[in-house]
Amino acid sequence: MTISPRAPAGNLRVVGLGPGPEAWLTPEASAVLAEATDLIGYAPYLDRLPPRPGQTRHASDNRVELERARHALRLAEEGRRVAVASGGDPGVFAMAAAVFEAIDRGKPAWREIDIAICPGVSAMQAAAARVGAPLGHDFCAISLSDNLKPWAVVERRLNAAAIGDFVIALYNPASKARPHQIHDAFALLRRSKAPETPVIFARAIGRADEKITITTLAAAEPGLADMSTLVMIGSSETRLIARAGAQPFVYTPRDARASA
Ligand SMILES: C[S@@+](CC[C@H](N)C(=O)[O-])C[C@H]1O[C@@H](n2cnc3c(N)ncnc32)[C@H](O)[C@@H]1O
């Protein structure tokens, strides 16, 4: 009987880097990144990680998530310990879903690979922490990118979120290719939400160029948002606590019985 040599067991970890500073990287994520033989990710995310001897980096461009996921699966299949680096939380508009899309449509053998997702701090959590507790009651997250969904779907979800009186976290609010969508989103929300609704523009949270703007729906300048910004629009319950000489706190109380 001949026994064919088996490939060494590889694994694949999809690792959340958090929104920026190392202090927001979980100990689990740090350990997985240190032990990986191969790091895969969008180049600016890999640039945030220190070089380690013996570790191979596979940097790729934006918008090639599915190909990046397949590359990671092929390496894990060959016996490598692969870490796919993803900004924020890998399960929120990020690489974890791309990996599962690749598995769903790919080789049956990929379903046997040892795969785990290492969570991270998402941009909406970091932004919320900077201003107080705006996500203290029911909220939803919507990506404004129409790369993978029609704009009509975005509009339907924005309307539903406004009717449901959710706090709304807007990811991917604008890019150079689609600067107008955040303006359209604000025009839509202004039709049904109160003008005094608190709005937060949280830009580059946790990075050197961090900038936070707290305003109202009526006064908000949608052009403040770029691809590094998380926009938050309050519910009817979201309120400010004014402070002398300091940024106000923004929070959404846990008790929504008055809005029943
Ligand atoms: C492709 S999504 C990735 C989200 C990421 N997986 C997360 O959990 O935060 C990219 C969007 O996340 C938001 N974002 C990511 N990092 C941010 C930061 N440091 N400050 C503010 N917004 C951020 C922006 O809306 C950006 O356009």
The ligand as a MOL file (V3000), in Angstrom:
LIG
                    3D

  0  0  0     0  0            999 V3000
M  V30 BEGIN CTAB
M  V30 COUNTS 27 29 0 0 0
M  V30 BEGIN ATOM
M  V30 1 C -15.0010 48.9970 3.7440 0
M  V30 2 S -15.6120 49.7350 5.2220 0 CHG=1
M  V30 3 C -14.7590 48.7710 6.4050 0
M  V30 4 C -15.3920 48.8360 7.7660 0
M  V30 5 C -14.5860 48.0830 8.8060 0
M  V30 6 N -14.6290 46.6550 8.5600 0
M  V30 7 C -15.0670 48.3630 10.2180 0
M  V30 8 O -15.5660 47.4510 10.8730 0
M  V30 9 O -14.9280 49.5260 10.6490 0 CHG=-1
M  V30 10 C -14.7020 51.2550 5.2260 0
M  V30 11 C -15.4780 52.3760 5.9100 0
M  V30 12 O -15.3830 52.2200 7.3370 0
M  V30 13 C -15.3590 53.4890 7.9610 0
M  V30 14 N -14.0900 53.6140 8.6950 0
M  V30 15 C -13.0770 52.7250 8.7290 0
M  V30 16 N -12.0910 53.1530 9.5470 0
M  V30 17 C -12.5000 54.3450 10.0500 0
M  V30 18 C -11.9280 55.2800 10.9710 0
M  V30 19 N -10.7290 55.0810 11.5350 0
M  V30 20 N -12.6390 56.4080 11.2560 0
M  V30 21 C -13.8480 56.6200 10.7040 0
M  V30 22 N -14.4460 55.7690 9.8380 0
M  V30 23 C -13.7720 54.6460 9.5150 0
M  V30 24 C -15.4880 54.5330 6.8460 0
M  V30 25 O -16.8810 54.8080 6.6730 0
M  V30 26 C -14.9580 53.7690 5.6460 0
M  V30 27 O -15.4470 54.3080 4.4220 0
M  V30 END ATOM
M  V30 BEGIN BOND
M  V30 1 1 1 2
M  V30 2 1 2 3
M  V30 3 1 2 10
M  V30 4 1 3 4
M  V30 5 1 4 5
M  V30 6 1 5 6
M  V30 7 1 5 7
M  V30 8 2 7 8
M  V30 9 1 7 9
M  V30 10 1 10 11
M  V30 11 1 11 12
M  V30 12 1 11 26
M  V30 13 1 12 13
M  V30 14 1 13 14
M  V30 15 1 13 24
M  V30 16 1 14 15
M  V30 17 1 14 23
M  V30 18 2 15 16
M  V30 19 1 16 17
M  V30 20 1 17 18
M  V30 21 2 17 23
M  V30 22 1 18 19
M  V30 23 2 18 20
M  V30 24 1 20 21
M  V30 25 2 21 22
M  V30 26 1 22 23
M  V30 27 1 24 25
M  V30 28 1 24 26
M  V30 29 1 26 27
M  V30 END BOND
M  V30 END CTAB
M  END
